[in-house]
Amino acid sequence: MAPSTTATRRVKRKAPRAFLKRFLKQKKPHLGLGRCCDLLIHLNCLLFVQRLAAESRTNACESKSRVIKKDHILAAAKVILKKSRG
């Protein structure tokens, strides 16, 4: 059987572990961090960006705009940051 021409390719991307570890040590040298905390921080950032994109898309649709503008993102960021505080 021939491979499908519409098959999707999976792109494996690694988290920037060295950068995150170096950045955390520069900003917060007094923290004793575990060995896989950088992966959790990276995952948290990705989830935040995903929520931000979804909320800003909703704001753009509510204002009948096809393009996500700066105002939509700022309004979405306020909502998401309030939700994440608890």
N, C-alpha and C positions, 0 to 999 in steps of 0.2 A: 504494500500500500504506500502511496506517495504521501508525504507530509502535507498537511493542510496549509494553504497559503494565507489563511486568515487566523492562524494560530497565534495566540498572544505569547510574547516572550516575557518571562519574569526577570526583572532586573534586581539583582541582589546588591543592596547597598549596605555598607557597614556603617555603624554609628561612629562618629569622630571621637573615639575614646581618648586618644592621646591629647587632643585639643581640650576636651572637657576636663580631663584630670588636671592639666596644666592651668586652665582658666580657674578652676575651683581652688587650686592651691595658691594662686596669685591673689584671688579676691578674699578667700576665707582660709588662711593658713592654719588657724587654730582648730578647725573642725576635724574630727577623726572620722573619716568616711570609709565605708566598707568597700569591698572590691568590685561590686557590681552596681554601686550607686550611680555611677555615670550613665549606665544604661537606663536606669529608672528616670534620671533627669532628662535624658534625650527623649524617652518615650513620653514624658509629661509635656515637653515642648511640642512634640509632634501632635499630641492630642489637643493642646491649646490652639495650635494653628488650624487644625481641622475644625474645631468648634468655632473659631473666629471666622473662617471661610464660610461655614454654613450659616451663621448668624448674619454676617454681612450680606450674603446672597438673599436671605429673607428680607433684610432691610431694603435692599435694592428693588426687590419685587414689590414690596409694599409701596414704595415711592414711584412705581411704574417706570423704573429705569432698567435698561438692559446691561448697563455697565456698572460695576461696583466702584463707587467713588470713595474718596478719602473720608467723607462724612459718614458713609455707611460703616466703614471699618472702625472709626472712632466710637460711634454709637454702639456697635457690637462689642467692642473691647470693654466699654463701661459695664455692659450687661454681664459679660462673661466673667470679668474680674469680681463683680459683686457676688455672682453665684459661687465662684471658687473660694471666696473667703469663708463661706459657711453660714 
